[in-house]
Amino acid sequence: MAGFPSPFGGGDDDALFDGYDEFVPGNVPDPGPFLEEQELLTGEDHLAFHEITRELFEERTVYDMTFNYNLARLNLDTRHTTAGYRYAEEADAADAPDAGDRSVLRAEFTPTTPFCPQTHTLTIGSFRAWNGLAEHHDYDLVRVRAAPMHHQSVAINEQLENLEAEFIETGEVPEGDGTEGLGSMPADDSIDDDAVPGPSAPF
């Protein structure tokens, strides 16, 4: 008897997903304000960085726990064509505070819903993966933001800005979550880290 694919992912039904070697503009989120006036990655350029992202997210176990898969796969999920990451090379690295002449990539995450409770954890996990394993790509800094459609994007992005500033100043990926001086995230934007695969997930 034929099985039914799980609506939450983690199965083997590849028909639900684009390939990692396919850039399908209609199946990835539109770039938001964080990527405006920057050099948007499309086609082969997007695919090349997203393949690196897949590997780094696997190493650091940055997983979407709703769908039980590597977060990079969300870009390929044809059931969620407006969710995932888009990337752009920063047109002027001076836009990043104290970034100097660093090569900078911007990454903007659009969750599946405006109330996605994992957005805070996933964007911070992404920041740590990209910047903590920077030897695997060509950028000195990857700046991460949540798309403004998320109801707590302002608070999340303030924390990401804190992490970014500390990373630029020290050269080390911060151990904190960027809440220093800002207060903690509201309870409805939390995740049980014990449920994330791997002993150090998603960081």
SVG drawing of the C-alpha trace seen along z (x, -y; Angstrom):
<svg xmlns="http://www.w3.org/2000/svg" viewBox="-2 -53 41 55">
<polyline fill="none" stroke="black" stroke-width="0.4" points="0.0,0.0 1.3,-3.4 2.2,-5.6 1.2,-9.2 3.9,-11.9 4.0,-13.6 2.8,-17.2 5.6,-18.0 8.5,-16.8 11.2,-14.3 10.0,-11.8 11.5,-10.6 9.0,-12.2 11.4,-14.3 8.5,-15.4 7.6,-18.0 11.0,-19.6 13.1,-21.4 16.6,-20.2 19.6,-21.9 20.8,-22.4 17.6,-24.3 16.9,-28.0 13.1,-28.4 12.3,-32.1 8.6,-31.3 9.5,-28.9 11.8,-31.2 10.8,-34.3 10.9,-37.7 13.8,-39.8 12.7,-42.1 14.0,-45.5 17.2,-44.2 18.3,-43.2 17.2,-46.3 19.9,-48.2 22.3,-45.3 23.6,-42.8 21.0,-40.1 22.2,-36.5 20.2,-34.6 20.7,-31.6 24.1,-29.8 25.4,-32.4 22.4,-31.7 22.8,-28.0 26.5,-28.0 26.1,-29.8 23.0,-27.8 24.8,-24.5 27.5,-25.8 24.7,-26.8 23.2,-23.3 26.6,-21.9 27.2,-24.4 23.6,-24.0 24.1,-20.2 27.4,-20.6 25.8,-22.9 22.4,-21.1 20.4,-24.2 17.1,-22.3 13.5,-23.4 11.8,-21.3 8.3,-21.8 9.4,-19.9 12.3,-17.9 14.8,-18.9 17.9,-21.0 16.7,-24.6 18.3,-25.0 15.7,-22.6 12.9,-25.1 14.0,-27.0 13.2,-23.9 9.9,-23.0 7.2,-23.6 4.6,-23.7 6.1,-26.9 7.1,-29.0 7.4,-32.3 9.6,-30.9 13.4,-30.5 16.5,-32.5 17.5,-35.0 21.0,-36.4 22.7,-39.6 26.3,-40.8 26.5,-44.1 27.0,-46.9 28.9,-49.0 30.5,-47.2 30.6,-50.6 26.8,-50.1 27.8,-47.5 28.8,-49.4 32.6,-49.2 32.8,-46.6 35.7,-48.3 36.7,-46.7 35.2,-43.3 33.4,-41.3 29.8,-41.2 26.9,-39.0 23.3,-39.8 20.9,-36.9 17.2,-37.6 15.0,-34.8 11.3,-34.7 9.5,-32.1 6.4,-30.2 4.1,-32.3 4.2,-35.7 4.1,-33.9 6.7,-31.2 8.1,-30.4 11.5,-29.3 12.5,-32.4 14.6,-33.8 16.4,-30.5 16.9,-29.8 18.3,-33.2 20.7,-33.1 21.7,-29.6 22.2,-30.7 24.4,-33.6 26.6,-31.4 26.9,-28.7 27.9,-31.2 30.2,-33.3 31.6,-30.5 32.6,-28.5 33.6,-31.3 36.5,-29.4 34.0,-27.5 32.9,-30.6 34.2,-33.8 32.7,-36.3 34.3,-37.9 30.8,-38.7 27.3,-37.3 24.7,-39.7 21.4,-38.0 17.9,-39.5 14.3,-38.2 11.9,-39.5 9.5,-42.2 6.5,-40.0 7.3,-38.3 5.5,-39.8 8.7,-40.0 11.2,-40.9 12.2,-44.2 13.2,-42.6 14.9,-39.6 16.8,-41.9 18.0,-44.1 19.5,-40.9 21.1,-39.9 22.6,-43.4 24.1,-43.0 25.7,-39.7 27.0,-41.2 28.6,-44.2 30.3,-42.0 31.6,-39.7 33.0,-42.6 34.6,-44.0 36.1,-40.7 36.4,-38.5 34.7,-35.7 31.2,-34.5 29.4,-35.6 28.2,-32.9 25.2,-35.0 21.9,-35.4 22.2,-39.1 19.8,-40.0 22.3,-41.9 20.8,-45.2 17.6,-44.4 15.8,-42.0 14.7,-38.5 12.4,-37.5 8.8,-37.1 7.8,-33.6 5.9,-32.9 9.0,-33.2 10.9,-30.5 11.9,-27.0 12.7,-24.0 16.4,-23.5 16.3,-20.0 14.1,-19.1 16.7,-20.2 18.8,-17.3 22.4,-17.2 24.1,-18.0 25.0,-21.6 22.1,-22.4 21.4,-24.7 24.7,-26.5"/>
</svg>
